[in-house]
Amino acid sequence: MTCNVGGIDRIIRIIAGAFLLSLVFVGDQIIGANVVWGWIGIVPLATGIFKFCPAYAIFGLKTCSAK
């Protein structure tokens, strides 16, 4: 697996994913919508941590610097 997420893109993904995931624990549990958005936060968090986005691979995008 190669790196296709880098720099600012990675930081934004990690912050956004952590924020969305925090909605599961601190959001309004009665509505339930926060819980759904919270679990969706796992996707950007994981892609930021692992530096790989399957959607970027499909479309041939790369924000990681070339080595």
Secondary structure, 3 states (H helix, E strand, C coil): CCCCCCHHHHHHHHHHHHHHHHHHHHCCCCCCHHHHHHHHCHHHHHHHHHCCCHHHHHHCCCCCCCC
